[in-house]
Amino acid sequence: MKKLILDLSGGDNSASVICEGAFRALSDNADLFVTFVGPEKDYSEVIAFHADLKDRFDLIPCEEVLTNEDNPMLAAKPGAGYTMSVALETLSKTEGPAAVISVGNTGALIIASVMKIGLEKGCKRPVLAALLPYGITERVCLVDCGSSLEPTPEEMLSFGVLGSKLMESRGIASPKVALMNVGREDCKGTESLVGAFKLLKESGLNFIGNIEPDNLLTGEADVAVSTGLVGNALLKGNESAGTLVADSIRKGLEQRLSGDSLKAALEVLKENECLYQYNEYGGAVILGIRKHVVKAHGKADAQTIYSCINQAIMSI
């Protein structure tokens, strides 16, 4: 059985909303067990409502919540009682396929993951990776998407290695690895990017060279290596652009169509939500950690958590 530990605190929505996403995942996955970590008063009602699944989940009541204004280092302290800290300590003691999903402070989650779970052998620093959709089921791994704003060439090489391993775990043999740059020529970009290109080319990975942002969602690469600054901008820009385009299409359809024609057109738009709604395509994985940790969007709702859990199930 696969085990999921869910940190309920630190996001914009209530714990009960986040719980609902977990219960949807439990209903759809018979081989899943969920541990909820958070203030019991925040989710007691929704837990009681799903008593039929009582053998598939348990609770760790925890009252201390780390906010975005708190020092991220607090979550890493030995014996820290924050929900995030307790969730990670629970993961460190859990045997078999398991993962933590948290909506809390990103920096704190990365630091505490390193301190409480540890880095993979040979890994010098963790990195955030996002699985971006370019089709209903197709994904590209964007790594880094916000943890290392100005990485060294050696760190970008490790991003490629870690991203490649993640995509292999999702069933892609010899993932195609590319370097996000301002042009395709070998000599393009900053000194660090030129150095990263050289290391990736000599690495033994299936390195296909530089790509530009307009090629990120074409399927040309399975792993796109990026600085955290560029990767984070790409991630948030895609979220914003996707929502803008989808809303514009919806308004246009509503103005031009009616009845069954409008209904059919809106159903097609909804079927493709995974391409433009961040709630549909899960969270960012912290790569380089010995166990699976996923950072869900701070605005996560039930659908986000449902998607994050399904994403984790595929990789653990």
C-alpha positions in Angstrom: 0.0 0.0 0.0 1.2 3.5 -0.9 1.2 6.0 2.0 0.6 9.7 1.7 1.2 12.1 4.6 -0.7 15.4 4.1 0.4 18.6 5.9 -2.9 20.5 6.1 -1.6 23.9 7.3 0.0 27.0 5.7 -2.0 27.4 2.6 -4.7 29.9 1.6 -7.6 27.5 1.9 -9.0 25.7 4.9 -7.9 22.3 6.0 -11.3 20.9 5.3 -11.0 21.9 1.6 -7.6 20.1 1.3 -9.0 17.0 3.1 -11.7 16.7 0.4 -9.1 16.3 -2.3 -7.5 13.5 -0.3 -10.8 11.7 0.2 -11.4 11.9 -3.5 -8.1 10.3 -4.1 -8.8 7.6 -1.4 -12.1 6.7 -3.2 -10.3 6.4 -6.5 -7.2 4.5 -5.3 -7.8 1.3 -3.2 -4.0 0.9 -2.6 -3.7 4.3 -0.8 -3.5 5.2 2.9 -3.5 8.9 4.0 -2.2 10.4 7.2 -3.6 13.9 8.0 -1.4 16.2 10.0 -3.0 19.5 11.3 -5.1 21.1 14.0 -7.9 18.6 14.6 -10.6 21.3 14.9 -10.0 22.3 11.4 -10.9 19.0 9.8 -12.9 17.0 12.3 -16.2 17.6 10.5 -15.0 16.4 7.1 -13.2 13.5 8.7 -16.5 12.4 10.4 -18.3 12.7 7.0 -16.0 10.2 5.5 -16.2 7.6 8.2 -16.8 4.9 5.6 -13.0 5.2 4.7 -11.9 5.1 8.3 -9.6 2.1 7.7 -7.7 4.0 5.0 -6.6 7.0 6.9 -5.3 8.2 10.3 -4.8 11.5 12.1 -1.9 13.2 13.8 -3.3 16.2 15.7 -0.9 19.1 15.6 -1.6 22.7 16.6 1.5 24.6 15.6 1.4 26.2 12.1 4.4 27.7 10.4 3.4 30.8 8.4 5.1 32.5 5.4 6.2 35.2 7.8 8.1 32.8 10.1 11.8 32.0 9.8 11.9 28.9 7.6 14.7 27.4 9.7 12.2 26.9 12.6 10.7 23.9 10.7 14.0 22.1 10.7 14.8 22.3 14.4 14.9 18.9 16.2 11.6 18.3 17.9 9.8 21.2 16.2 6.0 20.8 16.6 4.9 22.5 13.4 2.6 20.5 11.1 5.2 20.5 8.3 7.9 19.2 10.7 5.7 16.5 12.1 4.7 15.4 8.6 8.3 15.1 7.4 9.4 13.3 10.6 6.5 10.8 10.0 7.7 10.3 6.4 11.3 9.6 7.6 10.0 6.8 9.8 7.6 5.3 7.2 8.6 2.2 5.4 7.7 1.4 1.8 6.3 3.7 -0.9 5.4 7.0 0.8 5.3 10.8 0.2 4.6 14.1 1.9 2.4 16.8 0.3 2.5 20.2 1.9 0.8 23.5 1.0 3.1 25.4 3.4 6.2 27.7 3.2 8.4 26.5 0.3 11.7 27.5 1.8 10.9 25.9 5.1 9.8 22.7 3.3 13.0 22.4 1.4 15.2 23.1 4.4 13.3 20.8 6.7 13.2 18.0 4.1 17.0 18.1 3.9 17.4 18.2 7.7 14.8 15.6 8.6 15.0 13.2 5.6 18.4 13.8 4.1 19.8 14.2 0.6 20.3 11.4 -1.8 23.8 10.0 -2.0 25.9 12.2 -4.2 23.4 15.1 -4.3 24.7 18.4 -2.9 21.5 20.4 -2.9 17.8 19.8 -3.5 15.9 21.4 -6.3 12.2 22.1 -7.2 10.8 20.4 -10.3 7.4 21.0 -11.9 5.7 18.5 -14.2 4.1 20.8 -16.8 1.4 19.4 -19.2 1.6 19.7 -23.0 -1.1 17.2 -23.6 -3.8 15.4 -21.6 -1.3 12.9 -20.2 2.1 14.2 -21.5 4.4 16.0 -19.1 7.7 17.9 -19.3 9.9 18.2 -16.1 10.9 21.8 -15.6 13.9 21.8 -13.2 14.6 24.2 -11.4 11.4 26.2 -10.9 12.4 28.4 -8.1 14.8 27.0 -5.5 18.2 28.1 -6.9 18.0 31.5 -8.6 21.6 31.5 -9.9 22.9 27.9 -9.9 26.4 26.9 -10.9 27.0 24.8 -14.0 27.6 21.8 -11.7 24.3 22.3 -10.0 22.5 22.5 -13.4 24.1 19.2 -14.3 22.7 17.7 -11.2 19.3 19.2 -12.1 19.4 17.3 -15.4 20.4 14.0 -13.6 17.6 14.4 -11.0 15.0 15.4 -13.6 16.0 12.5 -15.8 15.6 10.0 -12.9 12.1 11.4 -12.1 10.9 11.0 -15.7 12.4 7.5 -15.8 10.3 6.6 -12.7 7.3 7.7 -14.8 8.1 5.2 -17.5 10.1 7.3 -20.0 13.2 5.4 -21.1 16.3 7.6 -21.8 14.5 11.0 -21.2 15.5 13.8 -23.6 17.2 16.5 -21.5 17.5 20.1 -22.8 18.9 23.4 -21.4 16.6 26.4 -21.3 18.4 29.3 -22.9 18.0 32.4 -25.1 19.0 30.6 -28.3 19.9 27.1 -29.6 23.6 27.7 -30.4 26.1 26.0 -28.1 27.7 29.4 -27.1 24.4 31.2 -26.2 23.7 32.5 -22.7 25.6 33.5 -19.7 28.9 32.0 -18.6 27.1 29.7 -16.3 24.8 28.5 -19.1 27.7 27.9 -21.4 29.4 25.9 -18.7 26.2 23.9 -18.0 25.9 23.1 -21.7 29.4 21.6 -21.8 28.8 19.5 -18.6 25.4 18.2 -19.8 26.8 17.4 -23.2 29.6 15.3 -21.6 27.4 13.8 -18.9 26.1 10.6 -20.6 22.5 11.9 -20.3 20.4 12.0 -23.5 21.2 15.7 -23.9 19.6 17.3 -27.0 21.1 20.8 -26.5 19.6 24.2 -25.9 15.9 25.0 -26.2 14.0 28.3 -26.0 10.9 29.0 -23.9 8.6 28.6 -26.9 9.7 25.0 -27.2 9.0 24.1 -23.5 5.5 22.7 -24.1 6.0 21.0 -27.5 7.3 17.6 -26.3 10.7 18.2 -27.8 12.3 17.6 -24.4 11.3 15.4 -21.4 13.4 17.5 -19.0 14.1 21.2 -19.3 17.0 22.3 -17.1 16.7 26.0 -16.1 17.9 28.5 -13.5 15.4 28.9 -10.7 14.8 32.5 -11.7 13.8 31.7 -15.3 12.0 28.5 -14.3 9.8 30.2 -11.8 9.0 33.0 -14.3 8.1 30.4 -16.9 5.9 28.4 -14.4 3.9 31.4 -13.2 3.8 32.9 -16.7 2.3 29.7 -18.1 -0.3 29.7 -15.3 -1.3 33.3 -16.0 -1.4 32.9 -19.8 -3.3 29.6 -19.6 -6.0 31.1 -17.5 -6.2 34.2 -19.7 -6.6 32.2 -22.9 -9.1 29.8 -21.4 -11.3 32.6 -19.9 -11.2 34.5 -23.3 -12.3 31.4 -25.2 -15.1 30.7 -22.7 -16.4 34.3 -23.0 -16.2 34.1 -26.8 -18.1 30.8 -26.9 -20.8 32.1 -24.6 -21.3 35.2 -26.8 -21.5 33.2 -30.1 -23.1 29.9 -29.1 -26.1 28.7 -27.2 -28.0 25.5 -26.3 -26.4 22.2 -27.1 -23.6 23.8 -29.2 -22.5 25.9 -26.3 -22.7 23.0 -23.9 -20.6 20.8 -26.1 -18.0 23.5 -26.7 -17.6 24.2 -22.9 -17.3 20.4 -22.2 -14.3 20.3 -24.7 -12.8 23.2 -22.8 -13.3 21.5 -19.5 -11.8 18.3 -20.8 -8.6 20.2 -21.5 -8.4 22.0 -18.1 -5.2 20.2 -17.2 -3.4 22.3 -19.9 -4.3 25.7 -18.3 -5.4 25.2 -14.7 -2.6 24.8 -12.1 -5.1 23.0 -9.9 -5.1 20.2 -12.4 -1.5 19.4 -12.8 -0.2 18.8 -9.2 2.7 20.4 -7.4 6.5 20.9 -7.5 8.6 17.9 -6.4 11.6 18.5 -4.3 14.3 16.3 -6.0 17.4 15.2 -4.4 15.7 14.1 -1.1 15.8 10.5 0.0 12.0 10.3 0.0 9.3 11.9 -2.1 8.2 15.4 -1.0 5.7 17.5 -3.0 5.1 21.3 -2.6 1.5 22.0 -3.5 0.5 25.5 -4.6 -0.3 27.9 -1.7 -3.7 28.4 -3.3 -4.3 24.7 -3.4 -8.0 23.6 -3.4 -9.4 20.1 -3.3 -8.6 19.5 -7.0 -5.0 20.6 -6.5 -4.5 18.1 -3.7 -6.3 15.3 -5.7 -3.9 16.0 -8.6 -0.8 16.2 -6.3 -1.7 12.8 -4.8 -2.2 11.2 -8.2 1.2 12.7 -9.3 2.9 11.3 -6.2 1.3 7.8 -6.6 2.9 7.6 -10.1 6.4 8.3 -8.8 6.7 6.5 -5.4 
